[in-house]
Amino acid sequence: MVSIISGYDTGVMSGALLFIKEDIGISDTQQEVLAGILNICALVGCLAAGKTSDYIGRRYTIFLASILFLVGAVFMGYGPNFAILMFGRCVCGLGVGFALTTAPVYSAELSSASTRGFLTSLPEVCIGLGIFIGYISNYFLGKLALTLGWRLMLGLAAIPSLGLALGILTMPESPRWLVMQGRLGCAKKVLLEVSNTTEEAELRFRDIIVSAGFDEKCNDEFVKQPQKSHHGEGVWKELFLRPTPPVRRMLIAAVGIHFFEHATGIEAVMLYGPRIFKKAGVTTKDRLLLATIGTGLTKITFLTISTFLLDRVGRRRLLQISVAGMIFGLTILGFSLTMVEYSSEKLVWALSLSIVATYTYVAFFNVGLAPVTWVYSSEIFPLRLRAQGNSIGVAVNRGMNAAISMSFISIYKAITIGGAFFLFAGMSVVAWVFFYFCLPETKGKALEEMEMVFSKKSDDKTVAT
């Protein structure tokens, strides 16, 4: 739910901008700021979320995110002017930061190694579903009166946000977070609820308590931590100032995969889809929004397919296939848009090729890079570093998202819209090389094994394989 709401806030804005511009007369620069400010504020939320989720727990951090979504949606739905819209968008952005940092960690810590890829990829699938619902909302609510339609588009997110705030309180807390607090009895009860067998629960419990620094035979209901109760103290030093070689490589991998997820241009397509299709030759608002719905449908279809591949094909191989397909799609899109821009007459074949290339790019992105990014960064860090380590990766993700959102119009005006997608294709080539050399396979590995996976010896074997 938290991911559906995050996705909806992104998807619905792509169409709402068309109507906001017409209603309250905002400029191109204001459109870029309104689109991108969500992710600037999300970056702040990401950096705060790691410490927060270590202190109050994963569950209550998601509860906090849902309240922020609710408040932000109410202000955007009211939206009498640009300033109020910006305030609501900023509040939603903080919620996105808390949500996207905590939800994958929560999923990873509840799930077993055999199903972790599937369960941890669900947030990304639900982001795609939220974006798709946003596009559908744009199409149907866009037929209402101008002053009412876009406000309903933005304000509707308040309803599921309230449901989420109530629903998350019925969910169990992360057993790994409970162990960090010394609440071993509570952690064991949760593991018995979320494991397939008692034996699996016992095995997972022993691995977690050993990883947290407790004696393997400890069975007390509540014990004091062997060092000190863990609320994230000293984590930044261990990540940045004195990291071990495996931790350094984990951080590079997490930051790199989140950087390239948006540096390869997906936000330009998802947020400015109507503008891209207009440049390709689609003219009416209805057709622009319908073409955008096709993008959303492609996204959710291939995200769903990816959930069944992550634990079978593996993270590394999916990334290589995904990015190779993205390079092809972006190159064709850049070529077709360039042909349209420099032609004095309407090129039907270039319009068709632009739409097909866009859908191809979105399909390959969502079958690999999109879900693997969130699964990978949430599973590689050791328990003591997981929440805040993942928050750094997500902060980079939101920062790049904001950079693309707030600069795409300026970029394509400077180097043409075709040139912008050639630029994204070049970034995808760099991404493929980075993933090949820096990301070992983690499929089927327990969370407590990741330091061994990222040791030099283990990684050499993985790359050779």
N, C-alpha and C positions, 0 to 999 in steps of 0.2 A: 504493500500500500504506500509506503513512504517513497518508493521508487516510482510508482505510477504518478503520484502527485508531483514529484520532481520533473518527470518527463512531460507531464501535462503543462507545467509552467513554461517549459521550453517550446513545446509544439504549438500551444495556443497563441503565443506571442508572435509567431511567424505570420499568421494571418491577421491577428488583431492589429498589427502595425499598419496594415493597409487602411483600416477603418479609423484608427487613432489619428493618423496623419490627416485624413479627410475631415475628421470631426473637430480636433483642437489645433490643427495646423502646425505640427512639429516638423522640424527640418531633418535632413538626412543625418546630420551630426547628432541631433537629439535621438533619432531612431537608433543609431549605433550605441549611444550611451544607455538608452533604455533597454536595449537587447543585451548589452554586455555587463551592466551593473550587477545583475543577478549573480554572475560568476566572480566579480570582484568581492562582493559581500560573502559569497560562498567560500572564497579563499580564507577569509577571516574566520568563518565558521569551522572550516576544516582544521585550522591551526588550534582552535579552542576545543574542538571535539575530542581529540586524543586525550588531553588532560581531563576533560569533563567525564568521558566514559570510563577512564581509570578511577575517577573519584566517586561518581554516583552510580556507575554501572551502565552496561550497554542499553538495557531496557529503558531506564529513565532518560537517557540521552535521546533515544528515539521519541519518547514522549515529548521532550522539550522541542524537538524538531517539528513535531506535528502541531504544537501550539503556535510556533512561529509561522508555519504554513497558513494556519487559520487566520491569524492576525493580518498577515500580508495580503491574503486573498480578499479580506473584507475591505482593506484600504484601496486595493486596485479596482475592486468592483465599484467602489464609490467614485474614485478617480475624476474629480471635477477639473483638475488641471495637471500639468506635467509634474509639478513638485510632489503632489500627493501620489501620483503614479510611481514616481521614483522611490518615495518612502516605502510604499507597499512592496515594490520590487526588491528593495534592499532587505526588508524583513524576510521575505521569501528566500532570498539568497542565503541569509544566515541559516535558515532551516535546511536548505539544500546542502550546505556545508556539513552541518551536523549529521544529516541523514546519509549522505553518500560516503562519509567516513565510517560511520558506525554500523550501518546495515550489513555490508559485506563481512565485517569482522564478526558481528553477531551470528550471521549464517555460518561462517567458517568454524566458529568455536562450538556451535551446537552440533554440527554434522560430523559424520565419520569420514575416514579417508576415502572409502570406496564411492561415496556419494557427494563428497564435498564440491567437486567441480560442478555438478548439476545444480545443487542447492545454492551455491554461492553465485552462480551465473543468473539465477532468477531475478535478482535486483536489476540487472541490465536488461533482461527480457521485459520486465515491468516498466522500466524507463521507456523502452520502445513502445509498449502498449499505451503508456501515458501520452507520448508524443502523438501516436495515432489517434487517440481519443481527442487530443487537442485539435488535430487537423479536421476531424469530423465535426467538432464543435464549431470551428471556423466556418465550415461550409454551411451548416444549417442555421446557426445563430446569425451569420452574416446576412441572412435574408430578412432579419427584423429591422426595425427602425435604427438608423445610424447611431443615435445617442444611447440606445439600449443594448444593441447587439454585442458590441465589443466589451461592455461592462459586465454583461452576463458571462461572456467567455472567460474573463479573468476572475470573476467572483465565485464561479461554481466550485472552484477547488476548496472552498471553505467547508463544503458538506463532507467529502471523504476525509478531510483533515480532522474534523470533529470525531468521526467514526474511528479513525486511527488512534487518536488520543485516548479514547475509551478502550479500544481493543487491545492495545499493546500492554495495558496493565494486567491483562489476563494471561500473558505469555510468561514462560519461565525465564529467569536470568541466566546469563552465560555461565556454565559450570567452571570455565577457566577463570573468569573474573571472581567467582565465589571462592575458588581456591586461593587466588591472590590475596583475598581478605582473610584467609584462614578458616573460612566456613566450609570445612570439608564435608560435613554431614549433608548440608544443603546441596553442595555440588554433586554428591553421590546420588541423591534423590533425583536431581535433574537428569543425570546421565542414565539412570534406570528408565526414565520416561522417554528419552530420545534415542536409545540404543535398541537394536533389534533383539538382543539377547542379554541375559544377566552377565554372561561371560564377557561379552563385548564391553559392557558397561564397566566391569571390574578392570579389564585391561586398559581401557581409556583412562579410568580414574587413576590407576597406578602410574601411567605415563605422564599424566598431568601433574600429579603431586611431586614426582621426581623432578620434572622440568622446573617446577616452582621452588625447588630446594627443600622439600620435606622428605622425611624418611619414608621409604617405600612401604613399610609395614604400619605406618601411622593410620589409625582408624578413629581418632578422636573427632567428636562432633564439631568442636571449635578449638583451634590451636593458634598460638602466637607464631607469627612468621619467624623463620630462623634468623633473618636479618632484621627487617622492619616491615611493618604493614605497607603494602605497595599501593601507592596512589600516583605512580609515575615519577617519583623522585629520582633524579640522576639519569633519566632516560636520554635526555638531550646530550649529555656528556658522552654517554656510551654510543650514541649514534654518530656524533660529529667530532668530538675531541679525541676520544680513545677507542675507536671501534676496532674490533677484531677483524682480520681479513674476511671471514665469511659475512659478518655484519656489514662491512663496507661494500661488499659485492651485492648484498641484498638491497642496500640503500640505492646503489647505482641502478640496479635492475628496476626497482620500484619507481624511482624518479624518471628513468628513461622511458618505461612503458607508458606512464601517465603523460609524459611530455609528448610522445609521438602519437598518442591517441587523437589529440586535437591538432597537433602541428601538421597532420596529413589532411586537414580540411573538412572534417565531417560537420563541424558546426556551421560552416558556410552553407552547406547544402541543406541542413535541417532547419536553420533559422532564416535563411534568405532564399529558400526554394522558390517562392513565387517570383522573386526578382530575377533569379537565374532563368526560370522558364519564360519569363517575359522577354529577356534578352535573346532567348533562343527562337522566339517568334510566337509564343502563345499570347493572345491578346486580352480576352475577357476575364473578369474576376472569377467567374464560376469555373472556367477552364483552368485558370491558374491554381485555384484551390483544389480542383479535382486531380490535377497532376501532382500536387503536393500530397494528397491523400495516397496516391500510388507509391510515393516515396515512403510514407509511414507504413503502408501495408507490406512493402518489400522488407523494411527494417524488422518488423515484428515477426514476419515469416522466417527469415534467416536467423534471427536471434533464437527462435524456438528450435530450429534445427540444430543450432550450435549446442544447446543444452544436452543433447543426446550424444554429441561428439566429444565433449571435453574430457570425459572420463574413459573414452574408448581410444580416440585418436591421440590425445595428449595436447598439452598447452603449446609446446614448442612447434610441433608440426602444423597445428592449426594456424599459428601466427605466420609461419612461412608461406602457407597457401593463401591465407587471407591478404597479406600485404602484396604478394605478387599480383593477385587479382585487382587490388586497389590501384596499383601502378598502371595496369592496362586500362581500367575504367577512367582514371583521371586523365591519362594521355589522350584517349579518344574524346573525352568531354572537352578538354582544352582545344583540340583540333577542330571539333564541330562548332564550338562557340566562336572560334577565330574566323572560321569560314563565314558564319552568319554575320559577324561584325563587319567584315570587309567586303561583303557582297552588297550590291546596290538593289537587288531584288530578293524576294522571299525564297529561301531554299528549304523546300519541304523535307528533302532527304537529310539536311543538316539538323533541322528541328527534331525529326524522328530519332536521328543518331544521338542528339544531345540527351533526349529523354531516356533512351536505352542505356547510354553510357552512365547517366546519373543513377539509374536503378542498378546497373552492374556494380558500380562503385559501392553503393549502399549495401548491396547484398554481400559482397566480399568483406566489407568492413565489419558487418554484423555477424558473419559466420565465424569470425576469429578474433580480430583485434578488440572489438567492443567488449565481449564477455570475458576474454582472457585477461584483459587489463585489470578488471575488478577482482576476479578470482585469484590471479597471481599475486597481486600486492597484498591481499588480505591473508594469504596463507604462508608467505615465505618468512616473515619475521618470527623470532622466538617469542614466547609468551610475554616476557617482561617488557618487550619492545613493540609488541604488535599494534596496539591501539595508536600510539604516537608515531611509530614508523609508517603505518598506513596513512595516517593523517598528513604526513609530509608529502607522500605521493599524490594524495587526493588534492592537496593544496596546489601542487604543480599542475594537476589536471584542470582545476578550476581557473588557475592563472592563464594557462594556454587557451582554455575555452573563452575566457574574457578577452584575451588578446585578439583572437580570430573574430569573435563577435563584434568587437568595437572597432576593428580595422578593415574588415573585408570590403566594405563599400569604397573606402579610401584606396585600398590596394588595387582593386580592379579598375578604378578610375585612373590610377597611375600607370599600370602595366597592361591594361585591357582585361576583360573577364576571362578570355582564353588563357592569357599569360598567368593569371592567378592560379588556374588549375594546373598549368604546367609546373608552376612553383610547388604546388602540393604534391604533384607526381614526383618531383625531385626529392622532397622531404620523405616520401614513402620509400624511395630507394635507400636513403640513409637509414631509415627505420629498419628495413629488412636486414641490412648489414649489422646493425646494433643488436637486433634480436638473435641473429645467428651466433654471434660471439659472446654475448653477455647473459643470455637467459638459459640456464639449464632446465631440464624437464623436471616437473614436480608431480606429475600424475601418479596417483596411488601411494604417495608418501604421507606418512603421518606428520602432523604439524610439529611434533617434537623431533623429527628427523631433519628438519630443514637446514640446520647449521652444518650437518654432515654433507647434505646435497650441495651447499654452496662452498664447501671446502675445495681447495684447488684440485686435490686428487679425485674427489667425486665428480667434479665438473668435467675434468678431462675425459672421464669414462662416458659421461652423458653426451658430450659433444661427439665423441667417436661413434657412439651408437647412432 
